[in-house]
Amino acid sequence: MNTLDLATLTADKVIDARGTACPGPLLEAKKGIGAVKVGQVIEVKSNDKGSRKDLSTWATKVGHEYLGMIEADGHDRLFVLRKK
């Protein structure tokens, strides 16, 4: 997805992991993905730059789709589509 698509995307669940250090945002994403149905999207808000790589790697490894991220007001908004 491109940045414009992500900016207008409404996630089915938003996880606010700002203020937590690695691996906090990843652990929150792992817990949160179970709260949405297959085909739905979670958004993880994080100000830990390591989350950019961590969430992408994790999503691919476990069979979900990492849609991308955008920067917003001092934090990242990272999006993952539940695939299974």
Biopython code that builds the backbone (N, CA, C, O; Angstrom):
import numpy as np
from Bio.PDB.StructureBuilder import StructureBuilder

atoms = [
    (1, "MET", "N", (0.853, -1.184, 0.000)),
    (1, "MET", "CA", (0.000, 0.000, 0.000)),
    (1, "MET", "C", (0.891, 1.237, 0.000)),
    (1, "MET", "O", (1.999, 1.227, 0.536)),
    (2, "ASN", "N", (0.390, 2.280, -0.602)),
    (2, "ASN", "CA", (1.179, 3.508, -0.576)),
    (2, "ASN", "C", (0.796, 4.346, 0.648)),
    (2, "ASN", "O", (-0.166, 4.037, 1.351)),
    (3, "THR", "N", (1.544, 5.381, 0.881)),
    (3, "THR", "CA", (1.360, 6.212, 2.067)),
    (3, "THR", "C", (-0.040, 6.820, 2.135)),
    (3, "THR", "O", (-0.633, 6.895, 3.212)),
    (4, "LEU", "N", (-0.564, 7.251, 1.000)),
    (4, "LEU", "CA", (-1.903, 7.844, 0.982)),
    (4, "LEU", "C", (-2.956, 6.814, 1.400)),
    (4, "LEU", "O", (-3.856, 7.128, 2.178)),
    (5, "ASP", "N", (-2.846, 5.600, 0.891)),
    (5, "ASP", "CA", (-3.787, 4.545, 1.270)),
    (5, "ASP", "C", (-3.715, 4.269, 2.767)),
    (5, "ASP", "O", (-4.746, 4.129, 3.424)),
    (6, "LEU", "N", (-2.510, 4.191, 3.304)),
    (6, "LEU", "CA", (-2.352, 3.922, 4.733)),
    (6, "LEU", "C", (-2.907, 5.060, 5.580)),
    (6, "LEU", "O", (-3.488, 4.827, 6.640)),
    (7, "ALA", "N", (-2.730, 6.276, 5.116)),
    (7, "ALA", "CA", (-3.200, 7.439, 5.878)),
    (7, "ALA", "C", (-4.720, 7.460, 5.992)),
    (7, "ALA", "O", (-5.263, 8.004, 6.954)),
    (8, "THR", "N", (-5.404, 6.875, 5.023)),
    (8, "THR", "CA", (-6.860, 6.876, 5.045)),
    (8, "THR", "C", (-7.444, 5.548, 5.535)),
    (8, "THR", "O", (-8.661, 5.408, 5.656)),
    (9, "LEU", "N", (-6.583, 4.589, 5.813)),
    (9, "LEU", "CA", (-7.023, 3.275, 6.267)),
    (9, "LEU", "C", (-7.543, 3.346, 7.703)),
    (9, "LEU", "O", (-6.902, 3.930, 8.576)),
    (10, "THR", "N", (-8.696, 2.754, 7.934)),
    (10, "THR", "CA", (-9.236, 2.665, 9.283)),
    (10, "THR", "C", (-9.010, 1.238, 9.773)),
    (10, "THR", "O", (-9.604, 0.294, 9.252)),
    (11, "ALA", "N", (-8.159, 1.087, 10.765)),
    (11, "ALA", "CA", (-7.841, -0.234, 11.301)),
    (11, "ALA", "C", (-9.018, -0.760, 12.114)),
    (11, "ALA", "O", (-9.800, 0.004, 12.679)),
    (12, "ASP", "N", (-9.119, -2.069, 12.156)),
    (12, "ASP", "CA", (-10.167, -2.710, 12.941)),
    (12, "ASP", "C", (-9.811, -2.724, 14.428)),
    (12, "ASP", "O", (-10.692, -2.796, 15.285)),
    (13, "LYS", "N", (-8.519, -2.654, 14.723)),
    (13, "LYS", "CA", (-8.048, -2.560, 16.110)),
    (13, "LYS", "C", (-6.797, -1.700, 16.121)),
    (13, "LYS", "O", (-5.891, -1.901, 15.311)),
    (14, "VAL", "N", (-6.746, -0.744, 17.035)),
    (14, "VAL", "CA", (-5.583, 0.124, 17.195)),
    (14, "VAL", "C", (-4.909, -0.232, 18.510)),
    (14, "VAL", "O", (-5.547, -0.281, 19.561)),
    (15, "ILE", "N", (-3.606, -0.479, 18.431)),
    (15, "ILE", "CA", (-2.812, -0.823, 19.596)),
    (15, "ILE", "C", (-1.842, 0.320, 19.844)),
    (15, "ILE", "O", (-0.987, 0.611, 19.007)),
    (16, "ASP", "N", (-1.974, 0.957, 20.978)),
    (16, "ASP", "CA", (-1.100, 2.081, 21.302)),
    (16, "ASP", "C", (0.052, 1.575, 22.165)),
    (16, "ASP", "O", (-0.095, 1.388, 23.373)),
    (17, "ALA", "N", (1.193, 1.357, 21.527)),
    (17, "ALA", "CA", (2.377, 0.857, 22.224)),
    (17, "ALA", "C", (3.432, 1.945, 22.371)),
    (17, "ALA", "O", (4.604, 1.659, 22.613)),
    (18, "ARG", "N", (3.002, 3.199, 22.222)),
    (18, "ARG", "CA", (3.956, 4.305, 22.390)),
    (18, "ARG", "C", (4.468, 4.306, 23.821)),
    (18, "ARG", "O", (3.717, 4.062, 24.765)),
    (19, "GLY", "N", (5.745, 4.582, 23.966)),
    (19, "GLY", "CA", (6.345, 4.635, 25.295)),
    (19, "GLY", "C", (6.899, 3.299, 25.763)),
    (19, "GLY", "O", (7.506, 3.224, 26.831)),
    (20, "THR", "N", (6.698, 2.238, 24.977)),
    (20, "THR", "CA", (7.274, 0.947, 25.342)),
    (20, "THR", "C", (8.478, 0.669, 24.459)),
    (20, "THR", "O", (8.484, 0.987, 23.270)),
    (21, "ALA", "N", (9.492, 0.074, 25.058)),
    (21, "ALA", "CA", (10.710, -0.255, 24.315)),
    (21, "ALA", "C", (10.607, -1.676, 23.773)),
    (21, "ALA", "O", (9.766, -2.463, 24.209)),
    (22, "CYS", "N", (11.455, -1.981, 22.839)),
    (22, "CYS", "CA", (11.532, -3.304, 22.247)),
    (22, "CYS", "C", (11.701, -4.346, 23.355)),
    (22, "CYS", "O", (12.545, -4.147, 24.229)),
    (23, "PRO", "N", (10.970, -5.408, 23.363)),
    (23, "PRO", "CA", (10.051, -5.911, 22.348)),
    (23, "PRO", "C", (8.585, -5.579, 22.625)),
    (23, "PRO", "O", (7.702, -6.256, 22.098)),
    (24, "GLY", "N", (8.304, -4.566, 23.429)),
    (24, "GLY", "CA", (6.940, -4.222, 23.816)),
    (24, "GLY", "C", (5.953, -4.086, 22.669)),
    (24, "GLY", "O", (4.908, -4.735, 22.691)),
    (25, "PRO", "N", (6.251, -3.257, 21.659)),
    (25, "PRO", "CA", (5.294, -3.110, 20.556)),
    (25, "PRO", "C", (5.027, -4.430, 19.822)),
    (25, "PRO", "O", (3.895, -4.698, 19.419)),
    (26, "LEU", "N", (6.050, -5.238, 19.652)),
    (26, "LEU", "CA", (5.871, -6.524, 18.986)),
    (26, "LEU", "C", (4.990, -7.453, 19.819)),
    (26, "LEU", "O", (4.107, -8.119, 19.279)),
    (27, "LEU", "N", (5.224, -7.500, 21.111)),
    (27, "LEU", "CA", (4.409, -8.336, 21.987)),
    (27, "LEU", "C", (2.958, -7.878, 21.981)),
    (27, "LEU", "O", (2.048, -8.706, 21.983)),
    (28, "GLU", "N", (2.736, -6.579, 21.973)),
    (28, "GLU", "CA", (1.373, -6.049, 21.912)),
    (28, "GLU", "C", (0.703, -6.412, 20.586)),
    (28, "GLU", "O", (-0.489, -6.716, 20.551)),
    (29, "ALA", "N", (1.472, -6.378, 19.501)),
    (29, "ALA", "CA", (0.928, -6.756, 18.193)),
    (29, "ALA", "C", (0.544, -8.240, 18.178)),
    (29, "ALA", "O", (-0.502, -8.611, 17.646)),
    (30, "LYS", "N", (1.385, -9.067, 18.757)),
    (30, "LYS", "CA", (1.094, -10.505, 18.817)),
    (30, "LYS", "C", (-0.193, -10.768, 19.590)),
    (30, "LYS", "O", (-0.994, -11.617, 19.197)),
    (31, "LYS", "N", (-0.392, -10.048, 20.681)),
    (31, "LYS", "CA", (-1.628, -10.207, 21.453)),
    (31, "LYS", "C", (-2.820, -9.645, 20.681)),
    (31, "LYS", "O", (-3.898, -10.240, 20.665)),
    (32, "GLY", "N", (-2.618, -8.509, 20.052)),
    (32, "GLY", "CA", (-3.718, -7.814, 19.374)),
    (32, "GLY", "C", (-4.215, -8.482, 18.113)),
    (32, "GLY", "O", (-5.390, -8.348, 17.769)),
    (33, "ILE", "N", (-3.348, -9.204, 17.409)),
    (33, "ILE", "CA", (-3.769, -9.819, 16.146)),
    (33, "ILE", "C", (-4.860, -10.861, 16.403)),
    (33, "ILE", "O", (-5.694, -11.109, 15.533)),
    (34, "GLY", "N", (-4.857, -11.462, 17.575)),
    (34, "GLY", "CA", (-5.882, -12.449, 17.911)),
    (34, "GLY", "C", (-7.246, -11.836, 18.167)),
    (34, "GLY", "O", (-8.249, -12.548, 18.215)),
    (35, "ALA", "N", (-7.294, -10.526, 18.332)),
    (35, "ALA", "CA", (-8.555, -9.843, 18.619)),
    (35, "ALA", "C", (-9.308, -9.434, 17.359)),
    (35, "ALA", "O", (-10.428, -8.931, 17.440)),
    (36, "VAL", "N", (-8.697, -9.648, 16.194)),
    (36, "VAL", "CA", (-9.365, -9.317, 14.939)),
    (36, "VAL", "C", (-9.563, -10.584, 14.110)),
    (36, "VAL", "O", (-8.869, -11.583, 14.299)),
    (37, "LYS", "N", (-10.509, -10.522, 13.201)),
    (37, "LYS", "CA", (-10.809, -11.664, 12.331)),
    (37, "LYS", "C", (-9.860, -11.680, 11.140)),
    (37, "LYS", "O", (-9.244, -10.667, 10.807)),
    (38, "VAL", "N", (-9.752, -12.837, 10.508)),
    (38, "VAL", "CA", (-8.981, -12.946, 9.268)),
    (38, "VAL", "C", (-9.538, -11.927, 8.272)),
    (38, "VAL", "O", (-10.750, -11.819, 8.089)),
    (39, "GLY", "N", (-8.631, -11.184, 7.632)),
    (39, "GLY", "CA", (-9.031, -10.149, 6.682)),
    (39, "GLY", "C", (-9.131, -8.765, 7.295)),
    (39, "GLY", "O", (-9.344, -7.783, 6.585)),
    (40, "GLN", "N", (-8.978, -8.682, 8.616)),
    (40, "GLN", "CA", (-9.026, -7.382, 9.276)),
    (40, "GLN", "C", (-7.606, -6.878, 9.551)),
    (40, "GLN", "O", (-6.633, -7.626, 9.456)),
    (41, "VAL", "N", (-7.519, -5.604, 9.891)),
    (41, "VAL", "CA", (-6.235, -4.920, 10.034)),
    (41, "VAL", "C", (-6.047, -4.406, 11.451)),
    (41, "VAL", "O", (-6.966, -3.865, 12.065)),
    (42, "ILE", "N", (-4.811, -4.593, 11.965)),
    (42, "ILE", "CA", (-4.437, -3.926, 13.206)),
    (42, "ILE", "C", (-3.467, -2.798, 12.871)),
    (42, "ILE", "O", (-2.690, -2.881, 11.920)),
    (43, "GLU", "N", (-3.533, -1.762, 13.667)),
    (43, "GLU", "CA", (-2.587, -0.644, 13.577)),
    (43, "GLU", "C", (-1.845, -0.596, 14.898)),
    (43, "GLU", "O", (-2.462, -0.600, 15.963)),
    (44, "VAL", "N", (-0.524, -0.551, 14.831)),
    (44, "VAL", "CA", (0.294, -0.443, 16.032)),
    (44, "VAL", "C", (0.956, 0.928, 16.020)),
    (44, "VAL", "O", (1.685, 1.274, 15.090)),
    (45, "LYS", "N", (0.690, 1.700, 17.065)),
    (45, "LYS", "CA", (1.352, 2.993, 17.215)),
    (45, "LYS", "C", (2.582, 2.773, 18.086)),
    (45, "LYS", "O", (2.477, 2.241, 19.192)),
    (46, "SER", "N", (3.741, 3.179, 17.591)),
    (46, "SER", "CA", (4.989, 2.939, 18.316)),
    (46, "SER", "C", (5.973, 4.069, 18.066)),
    (46, "SER", "O", (6.058, 4.604, 16.961)),
    (47, "ASN", "N", (6.711, 4.423, 19.105)),
    (47, "ASN", "CA", (7.802, 5.380, 18.909)),
    (47, "ASN", "C", (9.158, 4.687, 19.075)),
    (47, "ASN", "O", (10.182, 5.353, 19.229)),
    (48, "ASP", "N", (9.162, 3.363, 19.045)),
    (48, "ASP", "CA", (10.393, 2.574, 19.053)),
    (48, "ASP", "C", (10.734, 2.232, 17.601)),
    (48, "ASP", "O", (10.019, 1.460, 16.962)),
    (49, "LYS", "N", (11.800, 2.792, 17.089)),
    (49, "LYS", "CA", (12.150, 2.632, 15.670)),
    (49, "LYS", "C", (12.399, 1.169, 15.302)),
    (49, "LYS", "O", (12.257, 0.805, 14.134)),
    (50, "GLY", "N", (12.762, 0.330, 16.259)),
    (50, "GLY", "CA", (12.969, -1.086, 15.979)),
    (50, "GLY", "C", (11.696, -1.794, 15.557)),
    (50, "GLY", "O", (11.749, -2.854, 14.933)),
    (51, "SER", "N", (10.551, -1.214, 15.893)),
    (51, "SER", "CA", (9.270, -1.816, 15.528)),
    (51, "SER", "C", (9.094, -1.895, 14.021)),
    (51, "SER", "O", (8.400, -2.780, 13.520)),
    (52, "ARG", "N", (9.709, -0.988, 13.308)),
    (52, "ARG", "CA", (9.578, -0.984, 11.842)),
    (52, "ARG", "C", (10.023, -2.326, 11.272)),
    (52, "ARG", "O", (9.328, -2.924, 10.451)),
    (53, "LYS", "N", (11.167, -2.785, 11.708)),
    (53, "LYS", "CA", (11.687, -4.062, 11.216)),
    (53, "LYS", "C", (11.008, -5.229, 11.911)),
    (53, "LYS", "O", (10.659, -6.219, 11.268)),
    (54, "ASP", "N", (10.817, -5.120, 13.218)),
    (54, "ASP", "CA", (10.254, -6.226, 13.997)),
    (54, "ASP", "C", (8.872, -6.640, 13.493)),
    (54, "ASP", "O", (8.623, -7.828, 13.290)),
    (55, "LEU", "N", (7.983, -5.689, 13.291)),
    (55, "LEU", "CA", (6.628, -6.032, 12.872)),
    (55, "LEU", "C", (6.595, -6.601, 11.459)),
    (55, "LEU", "O", (5.843, -7.537, 11.186)),
    (56, "SER", "N", (7.386, -6.058, 10.579)),
    (56, "SER", "CA", (7.450, -6.557, 9.213)),
    (56, "SER", "C", (7.948, -8.004, 9.202)),
    (56, "SER", "O", (7.357, -8.863, 8.548)),
    (57, "THR", "N", (9.026, -8.266, 9.921)),
    (57, "THR", "CA", (9.610, -9.610, 9.982)),
    (57, "THR", "C", (8.637, -10.598, 10.610)),
    (57, "THR", "O", (8.437, -11.694, 10.085)),
    (58, "TRP", "N", (8.033, -10.218, 11.728)),
    (58, "TRP", "CA", (7.094, -11.090, 12.422)),
    (58, "TRP", "C", (5.886, -11.417, 11.543)),
    (58, "TRP", "O", (5.501, -12.581, 11.429)),
    (59, "ALA", "N", (5.286, -10.401, 10.923)),
    (59, "ALA", "CA", (4.093, -10.622, 10.103)),
    (59, "ALA", "C", (4.384, -11.610, 8.976)),
    (59, "ALA", "O", (3.599, -12.528, 8.735)),
    (60, "THR", "N", (5.483, -11.430, 8.301)),
    (60, "THR", "CA", (5.857, -12.320, 7.207)),
    (60, "THR", "C", (6.118, -13.730, 7.717)),
    (60, "THR", "O", (5.689, -14.709, 7.108)),
    (61, "LYS", "N", (6.815, -13.823, 8.822)),
    (61, "LYS", "CA", (7.194, -15.122, 9.386)),
    (61, "LYS", "C", (5.971, -15.958, 9.779)),
    (61, "LYS", "O", (5.964, -17.173, 9.580)),
    (62, "VAL", "N", (4.944, -15.320, 10.332)),
    (62, "VAL", "CA", (3.784, -16.077, 10.822)),
    (62, "VAL", "C", (2.621, -16.119, 9.821)),
    (62, "VAL", "O", (1.581, -16.706, 10.118)),
    (63, "GLY", "N", (2.780, -15.514, 8.655)),
    (63, "GLY", "CA", (1.779, -15.642, 7.609)),
    (63, "GLY", "C", (0.769, -14.519, 7.497)),
    (63, "GLY", "O", (-0.266, -14.683, 6.853)),
    (64, "HIS", "N", (1.051, -13.380, 8.114)),
    (64, "HIS", "CA", (0.188, -12.209, 7.948)),
    (64, "HIS", "C", (0.827, -11.297, 6.904)),
    (64, "HIS", "O", (1.925, -11.574, 6.422)),
    (65, "GLU", "N", (0.148, -10.224, 6.561)),
    (65, "GLU", "CA", (0.684, -9.298, 5.567)),
    (65, "GLU", "C", (0.979, -7.953, 6.217)),
    (65, "GLU", "O", (0.086, -7.293, 6.747)),
    (66, "TYR", "N", (2.249, -7.560, 6.166)),
    (66, "TYR", "CA", (2.652, -6.243, 6.654)),
    (66, "TYR", "C", (2.314, -5.245, 5.562)),
    (66, "TYR", "O", (2.862, -5.322, 4.462)),
    (67, "LEU", "N", (1.423, -4.314, 5.850)),
    (67, "LEU", "CA", (0.961, -3.360, 4.842)),
    (67, "LEU", "C", (1.870, -2.152, 4.715)),
    (67, "LEU", "O", (1.900, -1.506, 3.667)),
    (68, "GLY", "N", (2.617, -1.836, 5.779)),
    (68, "GLY", "CA", (3.517, -0.697, 5.738)),
    (68, "GLY", "C", (3.334, 0.197, 6.947)),
    (68, "GLY", "O", (2.612, -0.136, 7.887)),
    (69, "MET", "N", (4.000, 1.335, 6.903)),
    (69, "MET", "CA", (3.933, 2.284, 8.009)),
    (69, "MET", "C", (3.979, 3.709, 7.498)),
    (69, "MET", "O", (4.468, 3.992, 6.404)),
    (70, "ILE", "N", (3.458, 4.587, 8.319)),
    (70, "ILE", "CA", (3.571, 6.022, 8.058)),
    (70, "ILE", "C", (3.969, 6.695, 9.365)),
    (70, "ILE", "O", (3.677, 6.194, 10.451)),
    (71, "GLU", "N", (4.630, 7.821, 9.247)),
    (71, "GLU", "CA", (5.031, 8.590, 10.425)),
    (71, "GLU", "C", (3.939, 9.597, 10.754)),
    (71, "GLU", "O", (3.345, 10.205, 9.863)),
    (72, "ALA", "N", (3.681, 9.765, 12.063)),
    (72, "ALA", "CA", (2.640, 10.697, 12.485)),
    (72, "ALA", "C", (2.959, 11.264, 13.859)),
    (72, "ALA", "O", (3.029, 10.510, 14.830)),
    (73, "ASP", "N", (3.152, 12.558, 13.964)),
    (73, "ASP", "CA", (3.300, 13.253, 15.243)),
    (73, "ASP", "C", (4.239, 12.565, 16.226)),
    (73, "ASP", "O", (3.863, 12.332, 17.375)),
    (74, "GLY", "N", (5.451, 12.237, 15.798)),
    (74, "GLY", "CA", (6.450, 11.682, 16.698)),
    (74, "GLY", "C", (6.362, 10.189, 16.943)),
    (74, "GLY", "O", (7.051, 9.660, 17.815)),
    (75, "HIS", "N", (5.521, 9.504, 16.184)),
    (75, "HIS", "CA", (5.458, 8.051, 16.308)),
    (75, "HIS", "C", (5.158, 7.441, 14.934)),
    (75, "HIS", "O", (4.816, 8.146, 13.984)),
    (76, "ASP", "N", (5.296, 6.128, 14.857)),
    (76, "ASP", "CA", (4.981, 5.407, 13.632)),
    (76, "ASP", "C", (3.622, 4.740, 13.768)),
    (76, "ASP", "O", (3.224, 4.311, 14.851)),
    (77, "ARG", "N", (2.931, 4.665, 12.658)),
    (77, "ARG", "CA", (1.677, 3.896, 12.574)),
    (77, "ARG", "C", (1.965, 2.728, 11.641)),
    (77, "ARG", "O", (2.177, 2.918, 10.443)),
    (78, "LEU", "N", (1.972, 1.518, 12.197)),
    (78, "LEU", "CA", (2.319, 0.321, 11.444)),
    (78, "LEU", "C", (1.073, -0.545, 11.277)),
    (78, "LEU", "O", (0.297, -0.717, 12.217)),
    (79, "PHE", "N", (0.889, -1.086, 10.081)),
    (79, "PHE", "CA", (-0.346, -1.799, 9.755)),
    (79, "PHE", "C", (-0.067, -3.242, 9.356)),
    (79, "PHE", "O", (0.830, -3.517, 8.559)),
    (80, "VAL", "N", (-0.848, -4.160, 9.921)),
    (80, "VAL", "CA", (-0.728, -5.581, 9.621)),
    (80, "VAL", "C", (-2.118, -6.143, 9.324)),
    (80, "VAL", "O", (-3.067, -5.921, 10.076)),
    (81, "LEU", "N", (-2.218, -6.875, 8.215)),
    (81, "LEU", "CA", (-3.447, -7.540, 7.803)),
    (81, "LEU", "C", (-3.402, -8.984, 8.268)),
    (81, "LEU", "O", (-2.470, -9.716, 7.938)),
    (82, "ARG", "N", (-4.403, -9.398, 9.033)),
    (82, "ARG", "CA", (-4.452, -10.783, 9.510)),
    (82, "ARG", "C", (-4.843, -11.690, 8.351)),
    (82, "ARG", "O", (-5.888, -11.503, 7.728)),
    (83, "LYS", "N", (-4.001, -12.662, 8.070)),
    (83, "LYS", "CA", (-4.216, -13.559, 6.942)),
    (83, "LYS", "C", (-4.649, -14.967, 7.337)),
    (83, "LYS", "O", (-5.152, -15.720, 6.503)),
    (84, "LYS", "N", (-4.455, -15.324, 8.605)),
    (84, "LYS", "CA", (-4.840, -16.687, 9.019)),
    (84, "LYS", "C", (-5.313, -16.703, 10.447)),
    (84, "LYS", "O", (-5.676, -17.759, 10.965)),
]
sb = StructureBuilder()
sb.init_structure("model")
sb.init_model(0)
sb.init_chain("A")
sb.init_seg("    ")
for serial, (resi, resn, name, xyz) in enumerate(atoms, 1):
    if name == "N":
        sb.init_residue(resn, " ", resi, " ")
    sb.init_atom(name, np.array(xyz, "f"), 0.0, 1.0, " ", f" {name:<3s}", serial, name[0])
structure = sb.get_structure()
